[in-house]
Amino acid sequence: MPVITNIEDLRRIYKRRAPKMFYDYAESGSWTEQTFRENTSDFEKLYLRQRVAVDMEGRSTASQMVGQDVAMPVALAPVGMTGMQCADGEIKAARAAEKFGVPFTLSTMSICSIEDVAEHTTAPFWFQLYVMRDEDYVARLIQRAKDAKCSAMVLTLDLQILGQRHKDLKNGLSTPPKPTPKTLLNLSTKWRWGMGMLGTKRRQFGNIVGHANDVADMSSLMDWTAKQFDPQLDWEKVKEYKRQWGGKMILKGILDAEDAKMALQVGADAIIVSNHGGRQLDGALSAIRALPAIMDAVGDKIEVHLDSGIRSGQDVLKALALGAKGTYIGRAFVYGLGAMGEEGVTKSLEILHRELDITMALCGRKDVRDLDRDVLLVPKGFSGDWE
Ligand SMILES: Cc1cc2nc3c(=O)[nH]c(=O)nc-3n(C[C@H](O)[C@H](O)[C@H](O)COP(=O)(O)O)c2cc1C
């Protein structure tokens, strides 16, 4: 068994074990992947202030996100087709999150259904909604999330049209994979993944198949998105879905201060500063670079969260130091899941927790809730000095 010390170790194992089609689906950004790359590299531009001779006993990473206690302010982001990275992936990830004491967010485009995840977990999870053209279907989806006692709704605003990721087109991404010679050859080397898949019935989009009307072929995520996602989603509709949900509402995909102000106006409980992990608008700012301007605009009026590019506990600390109250990981937990199932997700969370805790101590801080800009050295012009 290899010694796993960081998230990158998990990514390497995941790459060996998961089918190429699903590894590529996770490990890519749109078009040139500039935003995907900068999401991670921009974290490196922020330096930490080492402080000494500060009593570091009794540290705490515990905090709250939208009023819910969390062992550390790191939630699992909604990731479509998680159940194709590893059999029953959503259930495994949700269980790992529950045991660790952090929120799990189930994607609309999950393989395991809302009911299935609820049945196999005890802690309430969060549900991420993609708004579809079919309003009745969306209303039923919201009701199903209520019935499953989901404790927050994450409404994603940055994917009404799909950003093009070249590899998905070239690989013919589908679930379950189509048996082409190229795919079969690749799958023949992934026996661990294959055994898992043979042992489960969950291989289709569980929230959709059998629930949405007129679904002929649901195997292609790209076709479904193009046909079903509502391109007319606007702030009025956001207000309406917030009313239908009636509980905590988190708006995901905010990258601009003007949109952050709109989110505030419609009464969101929190926003997620996010560019969808660099998978949508290539050429947009990295999330960490976009954060300061959004904090200046709304930071004292609404809870601000961040995702996109977090690969370490140090990245988490940097986002919190710039003002975010919570963070999310997408790929960082998918790597763990694809490498080692539930145990791998737990490993991802443990790695991040340890890195966060030690970094906090070496910066002379004891409580994650007290982190502020003083722990950072932020280069001049980090947030941009635009015309
Ligand atoms: C493979 C994959 C699938 C995703 N699917 C969804 C989804 O179904 N809904 C959603 O709101 N965001 C989705 N996202 C975006 C994540 O929620 C999150 O914003 C992103 O992964 C954060 O960046 P990171 O992966 O660098 O942590 C997906 C991301 C990845 C990598």
The ligand as an SDF file (V2000), in Angstrom:
LIG
                    3D

 31 33  0  0  0  0  0  0  0  0999 V2000
  -16.5230   16.1460  -12.4990 C   0  0  0  0  0  0  0  0  0  0  0  0
  -17.2410   17.3520  -12.0060 C   0  0  0  0  0  0  0  0  0  0  0  0
  -18.6160   17.3940  -12.0550 C   0  0  0  0  0  0  0  0  0  0  0  0
  -19.3020   18.4990  -11.5470 C   0  0  0  0  0  0  0  0  0  0  0  0
  -20.6750   18.4970  -11.5350 N   0  0  0  0  0  0  0  0  0  0  0  0
  -21.3330   19.5280  -10.9590 C   0  0  0  0  0  0  0  0  0  0  0  0
  -22.7390   19.4830  -10.8050 C   0  0  0  0  0  0  0  0  0  0  0  0
  -23.3840   18.5110  -11.1590 O   0  0  0  0  0  0  0  0  0  0  0  0
  -23.3460   20.5600  -10.2470 N   0  0  0  0  0  0  0  0  0  0  0  0
  -22.6500   21.6710   -9.8450 C   0  0  0  0  0  0  0  0  0  0  0  0
  -23.2430   22.6280   -9.3550 O   0  0  0  0  0  0  0  0  0  0  0  0
  -21.3150   21.7180   -9.9570 N   0  0  0  0  0  0  0  0  0  0  0  0
  -20.6390   20.6730  -10.4730 C   0  0  0  0  0  0  0  0  0  0  0  0
  -19.2820   20.7040  -10.5480 N   0  0  0  0  0  0  0  0  0  0  0  0
  -18.5550   21.8480   -9.9950 C   0  0  0  0  0  0  0  0  0  0  0  0
  -18.2470   21.6010   -8.5210 C   0  0  0  0  0  0  0  0  0  0  0  0
  -19.4050   21.6840   -7.7410 O   0  0  0  0  0  0  0  0  0  0  0  0
  -17.2550   22.6660   -7.9830 C   0  0  0  0  0  0  0  0  0  0  0  0
  -17.7280   23.9470   -8.2770 O   0  0  0  0  0  0  0  0  0  0  0  0
  -15.8590   22.4930   -8.5540 C   0  0  0  0  0  0  0  0  0  0  0  0
  -15.5150   21.1290   -8.6650 O   0  0  0  0  0  0  0  0  0  0  0  0
  -14.8610   23.1900   -7.6610 C   0  0  0  0  0  0  0  0  0  0  0  0
  -13.5780   23.1210   -8.1840 O   0  0  0  0  0  0  0  0  0  0  0  0
  -12.4810   22.0190   -7.7380 P   0  0  0  0  0  0  0  0  0  0  0  0
  -12.8720   20.7510   -8.4210 O   0  0  0  0  0  0  0  0  0  0  0  0
  -11.2340   22.6170   -8.2710 O   0  0  0  0  0  0  0  0  0  0  0  0
  -12.5600   21.9010   -6.2390 O   0  0  0  0  0  0  0  0  0  0  0  0
  -18.5790   19.6080  -11.0410 C   0  0  0  0  0  0  0  0  0  0  0  0
  -17.1880   19.5490  -10.9850 C   0  0  0  0  0  0  0  0  0  0  0  0
  -16.5170   18.4490  -11.4650 C   0  0  0  0  0  0  0  0  0  0  0  0
  -15.0100   18.4030  -11.3600 C   0  0  0  0  0  0  0  0  0  0  0  0
  1  2  1  0
  2  3  1  0
  2 30  2  0
  3  4  2  0
  4  5  1  0
  4 28  1  0
  5  6  2  0
  6  7  1  0
  6 13  1  0
  7  8  2  0
  7  9  1  0
  9 10  1  0
 10 11  2  0
 10 12  1  0
 12 13  2  0
 13 14  1  0
 14 15  1  0
 14 28  1  0
 15 16  1  0
 16 17  1  0
 16 18  1  0
 18 19  1  0
 18 20  1  0
 20 21  1  0
 20 22  1  0
 22 23  1  0
 23 24  1  0
 24 25  2  0
 24 26  1  0
 24 27  1  0
 28 29  2  0
 29 30  1  0
 30 31  1  0
M  END
$$$$
